[in-house]
Amino acid sequence: MPRPLTIIVAGYIVGYPLGGMSWHHLNYLLGLHDLGHEVWFYEYGAWPPYNPQKRSSEWDHCYGTEYISAQFKQYGLHQTWCYQIGDATVNMTRQELRALFTRADLMICVSGITPLEVIEPRPRRMLVIDTDPVFTQLRMSHDPAFLNYYKQFDACATFGRRIGTSDCPLPTHGITWIKTNQPIALKHWPTRLCTSDAFTTIGRWEHAADRHIEFEGRQYLSSKSVEWQKVIDLPKRTNWKMTLGMAAMPNEAADQFRAHGWKLFDPETAAPDCISFQDFVAKSAGEFTVAKQSYSQIKSGWFSDRSAAYLASGRPVVTQATGFERWLPVGDGLFTFDTADQAEQALDLIADNYAQHARAARCLAEQYFDSAVVLRGLIDQIN
């Protein structure tokens, strides 16, 4: 067995302290811990943290740091984290943080939001994970500083598993992109008996306009709103209850969707922490969701970390095609659609044999998202 490594996972939990985002990072930490590695979490406060209680962002980090301490403790990670703003640190001294950087074998920068100039000295190996493919590669085309940021790493991985292949038009910018996807620490995601008749999802309606992109003369939105409109009449076409929790959904759109039979809920109160997020998924029959327009139109092979959590919980998923159907089997526990008719058909197929599709969903998670497999493979490619 390879020797245990000291690994730092860098990302943002304090900055956006809600259940789904926490699990996005926690699955890395728990998965690496379960493989026998010494794991730490590091976050640099490059922007004011969001406070869900106030529904606003501010430089007071007390809510976020108390949140991360409580969440880590309940999963056995205790005080293995550090939050830094400027020269100030929380939960570790600057000297302790520097000592950790010095002895670390690997830093994994999730989503590429950690400024490299604050990492001093740098760990032996530095890996960045592009969790927002399409946007990342196209931004590199007009933002030399952003491209240079990625090129400073020893290795770059991406959730866009089709990037660099003949059927994906995205530029690689000379980077050898390691293919990866969201790990799920499966022992922390047990399956539960389903008692629900509702397909659900949780997310964000719109993203900032500066994340919209242009490619080959056409603009693509970093938005789900235009994709949701394509399936607005779905509740009238299925016996499943269709339930939707989208942050920043305009009142006009909310009224429109309610009128078409959708049940809406507040995503922040539904999953404010790690346990409530798991409960939310487990109390669903499955996930029905769309992808951002940029994902659905430019097929990078991206697959949602949230959808992976549904599969791990034994909950079937119906989602828009993004190219992931080239590496993930579909038609049993997982379905893709491009049209409302295809979405309706997928939901009907699941209803015809729900137990089989629930088992198949968990099997997909075990085969493709097991953190032991995903993370071991990632480490093997960069060490």
SULGIZI-V429116 format. One record per pair of residues at least 24 apart in sequence whose ideal C-beta (glycine too) atoms are under 6 Angstrom apart, sorted by the first residue. I is the first residue (numbers start at 1). J is the second residue. Records with the same first field share a line. If there is no record, write none. Layout:
# SULGIZI-V429116
I->J ; J
This chain:
# SULGIZI-V429116
4->36 ; 37
5->37 ; 105 ; 106
6->38 ; 103 ; 104 ; 105
7->32 ; 37 ; 39 ; 106
8->40 ; 42 ; 104 ; 107
9->41 ; 108
10->42 ; 107 ; 109 ; 114
11->110
12->43
13->68
14->43 ; 49 ; 61 ; 64 ; 65 ; 68 ; 83
15->49
16->50
17->64 ; 67
19->271 ; 273 ; 274 ; 276 ; 277
20->271 ; 277 ; 306
22->71 ; 274
23->277
24->305
25->110
27->183 ; 184 ; 185 ; 371
30->185 ; 188
31->183 ; 185 ; 371 ; 375
32->375
40->80
41->81
42->82
43->83
44->84 ; 114 ; 115 ; 118
45->85
52->268
65->90
71->274
116->152
125->154 ; 382
126->153 ; 154
127->155 ; 382
128->153 ; 156
129->157
130->158
131->159
133->158 ; 159 ; 160 ; 300 ; 302
134->294 ; 298 ; 300
135->213
137->170 ; 171
138->213 ; 215
140->173
147->173
155->382
159->302
160->300 ; 301 ; 302
161->301 ; 327
162->300 ; 301 ; 323
163->300
178->381
180->378
181->303
182->305 ; 308
183->371 ; 374 ; 375
184->308 ; 312 ; 365 ; 369 ; 371
185->371
186->312 ; 370
189->312 ; 313
191->314 ; 362
192->282
194->285
196->283 ; 284 ; 285
197->241 ; 285
198->241 ; 243 ; 285
199->240 ; 242 ; 285 ; 286 ; 288
200->243 ; 284
201->287 ; 289
202->245 ; 267
203->246
204->247 ; 248
205->246 ; 248 ; 249
206->248
213->294
220->293 ; 294 ; 297
221->293
222->292 ; 294
223->293
224->290 ; 292
226->293
227->290 ; 293
228->290
231->340 ; 343
232->260
233->260
235->261 ; 262
236->261
237->344
238->347
240->347
245->270
281->309 ; 310 ; 313
282->313
284->315
286->315 ; 316
287->317
288->318
289->319
290->320
291->320 ; 322
295->322
296->320 ; 322
299->323
308->369
311->361 ; 364 ; 365
312->365
314->358 ; 361 ; 362
315->361
316->350 ; 357 ; 361
318->346
332->360
333->357 ; 360 ; 361 ; 364
334->364
